[in-house]
Each structure stands twice: as structure tokens, then as C-alpha cells.
Amino acid sequence: MGPKRLSLRPGGHETDESSVDMQSFNNDDNNSHAETISRRRFDQQPISHMPIVTKNSEGIISIDMDIMNENSGFYVKWNNLSYDVKPPLYQEPLNRKSKRILNNLNGFFLSGELIALMGPSGAGKTTLLECLCLKNKEGVSGDIMVVGKPKIHVGVVPQNDDFLPQFTVTETIFYASRYKNRTYDISHRGIVRRVIQQLGLEVCQNNSITRCSGGQRKRVAIAQELVKKPNILILDEPTSGLDSSSCSQTIGVLRQIIDSSSAKTPMSIVTTIHQPSARVMALFDRVYLLAAGGRLAFNGSPAEIVPTLKSVGSPCPPFYNPIDHMIEVVAGDYGRDKVDRLIELEEGKRVEFNHKLESVSAQSLKKAILYDPCPFRDHLWIHIQRSTIQLLRDPILFSLRIGLHLLMAFFFAFLWGLSSGKGTACPTFNKQSISPISIALSHNLTKEEQQDIDHVNDNLIFSIYGGMFTMYAAAMITVLSFPLDVKVLAKEYFNGWYSVTTYLAGKITSDAPFQIFCVLMFASISYYITDQPKSDYNWRFAVYAFSLVCLSLLSQTQGLIVGAIFMRSLSASVFVGPLTITPVFLFSGFARRYSRTADYLKPFVKLSYFHHAVKTIYSALYGFGRCKCNPSDYQLGYDIEYESIDSIVRTQSSLMLMGGSTGDSVSGADDNFLSSIGGSRASQPTSINGGISSVNQVYIGRYKCDDSFQSLVMSELDIEDNDMFVGMAVLITYLVLMRGFVLLLLMYKVAR
């Protein structure tokens, strides 16, 4: 329980308010001090620095600000505050008429006060809080002013307690202090100890945040804002889901915070609350009660509730909680006329602030709220530290990421063969064959030639599925974890802890080394076990690994986008995440050959980053002189019809590379091939008149044994050596653009 609280009754007698019960609320004699509604003294602070609120016989409320000004006091007032919202376009596309949530509200609260914001469900309590903390910007009309203090700090504790589950209570508060207190001469651990002691969190300070009770989690959320000593603390439903004991403890803690605030740094707390007990209600200085439709029904101290109920013809029954009865009246349980009468009473009130205008600064709340500058370098380092710890303290996910990449590397290697990388698909010619036509028929290939084609087929598929695995591994982990991170980001960003830019930069920087390590481990094992081509300085492997790393980072970025969009629905994020990656594969130009793709779909192929990544890999594996040509090996002394043979062989090689291996799968096409040049299986070419250049050159559609002599993979898939450099540039460009889009999306989501 909080410290003993005393109230000055008429005649100057002190009364212990901790003994307030329901009967005392119903005793009219105890409420006869209407002229001094809120004059209070607490044993921790002198009465001299508390504002005095009085009401005369005409109902005019008078607030003496002289003492408040001398002690850095302030007050916040709002006049004709309204909030209108339009329904979403998908709900009412034709008639989007605005709905009024708050209706011309007037009110105020003072420094040093604990204010309860109450009302029936749907009355606009949370909306009013969001307006007071400037979360709602569009649709708001009216004025919210701060008087007495040029700059103020505002802390907001939302209803949902969103924390990073990998940290303890002490660490959670410690990082809040590091973000919010930006001077180097501050002892963050001293601040943490003070706040933990102030909120009674010693019993759970070393516990994981996931092991704390609901009341403890709520106090941790309050502690995160108290490390900066805000002038105004706004809480939305701090007692939601708590039992009566935890509710009393939570409100008692808020009372202690108000009582312990110093004269130099006075503090106000505004909180919504449902059905408080009479004992809890006695801890508040002011009650602000909303009726349905966002209208003000009551604004005064708890002591005024009973007289107000009596004045509207609905007196509180004996031994009944007055605030419960007031809520029932405002909800219309005793007739609409009682509600209208309460609204009329509030509309007739007038507040006078007695102070010298020239000595008090007054400005809009928007200009008065102080947002400390966010040092990019310092906050980036804190983000990197926190994100790295967050990553390492999830042992299951951490182990799975490493284990799966390691396991799948060996699985891929043994599934597609330890020699799949040996295949080159380089043009060859069997000198034992007299007919150049036999070169075009797969069933006439030698065993070595057929093995080479099979290895190439396996390697092409191996490369595609390797890229798919790295993409899915990165995306699924992100869509599972990022939605919670975005909710924490939204809370911390709104309270001015840091900027979205430093958050995203820190998260990406901390996760990138681990992500790259996993992909490099997969790439190294799978590349060298499958006997992929060697090169000077291992540049072919470097390009292969670079492509997989880019695919992993790009799919992770897609996961960030999906996680940010569906930050409120983890199930939707998990469902949509893999679906967004599927089109990237379908439009890669390899699941269905680009040349066979419909013209209106070809632009989508060019937009697929997977298309460019695979072309980069194929160019590195099969281009840049992978096939060597020796002209002396191909001089046979035969002349052939170039165009016919070229057409036949290019078609046949396409079948071999992408359509399967030898045998019946292609033997049925032999007669068609031969008949296309006027021959048959038994016939021989008739145009044998002289020397010819290489049959191999005809086989690949090339007629010179020079640098253009290349693997069938390059010619059949229309890949050139330069595609490797183009693909690498495209991947980097995509990564930069998509990360920039994530930044803009996060800014939009957290600002809502």
C-alpha cells in the first residue's frame, strides 16, 4: 500500500484517507467541504507547493496558480476538443460519413494530480488519451494547451504490455534508461535500482519478463517511462486483467509516484480504469467521466460524486460504491434524462485560473512536448547490442538456424551427387562416328558424354533449389519473430526513445553477420562436396556464395515487410510470408523457360530478383572460359548443311539439358530430326564434298573456335558472361531499394 494520505477537512482537522470506505462516501457531512475540493497534504511533501482548487456558491471553479508557478507547476487544459473519424473504405465505400467519437470536451488537470478517466465501454476514453498524447492527429479539432511550463516530457504506457521476451526485468529497464537518458554522466544502473525500489519490483528484478505476473509486467512498463522522470504519465487500462489485490497495488504505486514527485519536477498521471473499489477510488485526485457519444458527464474530485448524484435525482444507495452507481447512471440504466442532466451540469461549469498572465507561459501541447534528439551513433550501438543479445538468447531458434543450414548442405550434396559439379555441357565429338547427324541424337552419345549431360542437369536443379532453401530459411524466421519486434518498436518510438532509422540499422547490422555465416556455411559445404569448378582465387565460389547471400537477405527483407504489415496478426504473417516468395520462383525464367513465357508475363520475369541471381550463378559456373576449344581436334574433312544441322542440334540439346536424359524420351524425335533434312535413320548426309569446320561448332550454333566457344548451358539459356556482373548489380540494387521500402513502411506503421 502507498504512504498514509491526509486530507484537510473543514475546520483544519486532518483525516486519514486510507480509512475511506463506502459509508463515508455516502455521508453528506463528510462532503460538506465543497469550497475546498482538492486541498490536500501528504506526509512526504508540504502543502505549500500543492495547487488549491476551490468552488464558490455560483459553481465557478477557481485555481490558485501562484504557488504552482513558484514551484515549476503546470496545468493542461483542453477546450472544445472533438474527434471525428471516417469508416474504412472497405466497410462503407459509397457513404463514408464521419463519426464523432469525442464531442466538444472541456477539461483540465494539474501537476501533482492522479486523474482517473472513466466511462462506459465505447465512450471514447482511449481516444481521449490518444488525443492528449497527440497520437491522434487527423480528425482532431479544438485546443490542448499547457500553461506554466514551456517544455514537458510525456510518457505513455499502452494497454498491451509488449516487451522483448529474451530480457530480464532489470535489463528491460536498463535499456530504457540508456535510450531515454542520453547524457554520459548518468549512472543507468543507479536509475534502475531507484525505479525498481520505487515500484516494488525487487522480488522479480532478475526474472525473465515472461515469468512476471500481469501486475509486475504493468509496473515494469511504468518503470520504463519513469527512468526519464516525465512530467505527464498517461496509462491506458493499467489494471486490465488484474485481480482486486493487484489493481490496488498498481494504483497505490501510481499514488506513491505522485506523492514522491518533487516540487521542482511535479508530475501528473492520467489513467483509464474500470470499476475501481471505493478504497482505490480514494487514491485519485480527480475523476473525468465520459458518457456515450464522447460527452463529458463529470469532472471533479471523488468527494463530489455523491452530491452530484443527489443533484440529478439519483442518490447513491447506502453501502454502495458511489463510482459504480455513477457509471450506471452515465450508462443510462436510470434513464436518459439523468445523463442529460449530468452533461448540462458540466456544460454550465466555468473554470477560472487565478494567476498573473505575464508570468505564465501558455502554448499548445504539440509545441510543448519535448522530444530529445536521437544520437544516431549511440543509439545504433545500443540497438546492435540489444539485438545481438536477443538473437543469442533464443537457443532453440539459434541452434535450428545453424543446424538446418549444416544439415541441408550435406543433404543437397548427397541428393544431387558428389560429382554433379563436374558436368560442363561443353561441345564434344566422338571421332569414331562418321555421321555428324549422330552427334545430335542422344542415344548415340558416349557414356562419358551422357554422364556429363546428366551432371549438368543435376547441377542446374541443385543451384535453383539451393537458392530456394536459403530464401525460405531467412524469410520464415523473420515472419515468425518480427511482428512482436514491431509492436515493441511502435511503443518505444512513440515515447521518443529512438528513431526508426537507428532501430532498423541496428537490427539489420546485428543480424547480418549471423545470417551471412549460415549461408556461407551452406554454400561452402555444398559447393566443394559436389565438386564445383575451381578457379583462381576461388572467384567462382565467391560469386556463387554472393548470390546466395543476396537471396537470403532479400527474402529476409520480404519477411520484414510482411511482418510489419501484419504486426497485429502472427498467423497472417506466417501464412502470407511464404506466399510472397512463391511468385519470385515462378517468374524466375527457369521454372518455365523465358522463351516460352507469354509476352505479357516476361516483364515479371525481368523483375524477379531470383531470375538475376540464378543467371549470375550459372554464368559463374559455366561461363568465362569453362569450355576450352582446340581447333585441331575438330577437322574432319566433311561439309554439311549448317542451317539444318544447327536447328536440329539446338532443339535436341535443349531436350537433353532441360528435358531429361537418354533413351525413349527423345528417341521418338529422331525420325523427325532426320526427315527435317530429307533423310532417315539408314541414310547418310549427301552433301559431303569437302573440308568442314568443326562439327562441334555446328552443334552449339557457333562457327568459330574462339572465345565464343562455350557451354550449352550458356547458349541454351541465353546467358552471357556479362550477365554475371549485371545480375550482381541488380541484386545489390534490389537490396538497397527493398530495405529503403522497409524503412518507409515501418515509419508509416509506427506513426499510426
Sequence and secondary structure as in RCSB ss.txt:
>XXXX:A:sequence
MGPKRLSLRPGGHETDESSVDMQSFNNDDNNSHAETISRRRFDQQPISHMPIVTKNSEGIISIDMDIMNENSGFY
VKWNNLSYDVKPPLYQEPLNRKSKRILNNLNGFFLSGELIALMGPSGAGKTTLLECLCLKNKEGVSGDIMVVGKP
KIHVGVVPQNDDFLPQFTVTETIFYASRYKNRTYDISHRGIVRRVIQQLGLEVCQNNSITRCSGGQRKRVAIAQE
LVKKPNILILDEPTSGLDSSSCSQTIGVLRQIIDSSSAKTPMSIVTTIHQPSARVMALFDRVYLLAAGGRLAFNG
SPAEIVPTLKSVGSPCPPFYNPIDHMIEVVAGDYGRDKVDRLIELEEGKRVEFNHKLESVSAQSLKKAILYDPCP
FRDHLWIHIQRSTIQLLRDPILFSLRIGLHLLMAFFFAFLWGLSSGKGTACPTFNKQSISPISIALSHNLTKEEQ
QDIDHVNDNLIFSIYGGMFTMYAAAMITVLSFPLDVKVLAKEYFNGWYSVTTYLAGKITSDAPFQIFCVLMFASI
SYYITDQPKSDYNWRFAVYAFSLVCLSLLSQTQGLIVGAIFMRSLSASVFVGPLTITPVFLFSGFARRYSRTADY
LKPFVKLSYFHHAVKTIYSALYGFGRCKCNPSDYQLGYDIEYESIDSIVRTQSSLMLMGGSTGDSVSGADDNFLS
SIGGSRASQPTSINGGISSVNQVYIGRYKCDDSFQSLVMSELDIEDNDMFVGMAVLITYLVLMRGFVLLLLMYKV
AR
>XXXX:A:secstr
    EEEE TTS EEEGGG  HHHHH GGGG  TTBSS EEETTB GGGS EEEE TT EEEEE HHHHHTT  E
EEEEEEEEEE   TTT SS    EEEEEEEEEEEETT EEEEE STTSSHHHHHHHHTT   TTEEEEEEEES S
 B EEEE SS    TTSBHHHHHHHHHHHH   TT  HHHHHHHHHHHTT GGGTTSBGGGS HHHHHHHHHHHH
HTT  SEEEES TTTT  HHHHHHHHHHHHHHHHH  SSS  EEEEE SS  HHHHTT SEEEEEETTTEEEEEE
 GGGHHHHHHHTT    TTS HHHHHHHHHTTTT HHHHHHHHHHHHT EEEEES GGGS EEEHHHHB      
HHHHHHHHHHHHHHHHHT HHHHHHHHHHHHHHHHHHHHHH TTGGG        TT   THHHH GGGS HHHH
HHHHHHHHHHHHHHHHHHHHHHHHHHHHHHHHHHHHHHHHHHHHTTS  HHHHHHHHHHHHHHHHHHHHHHHHHH
HHHHTT    GGGHHHHHHHHHHHHHHHHHHHHHHHHHHHTTT HHHHHHHHHHHHHHHHHTSSTTTTGGGS GG
GHHHHHH HHHHHHHHHHHHHH SS S   GGGG       HHHHHHHHHHHHHHHHHH  STHHHHTTHHHHHH
TTT  SS   S   S    HHHHHTT   SSTT   HHHHHTT  THHHHHHHHHHHHHHHHHHHHHHHHHHHHH
H 
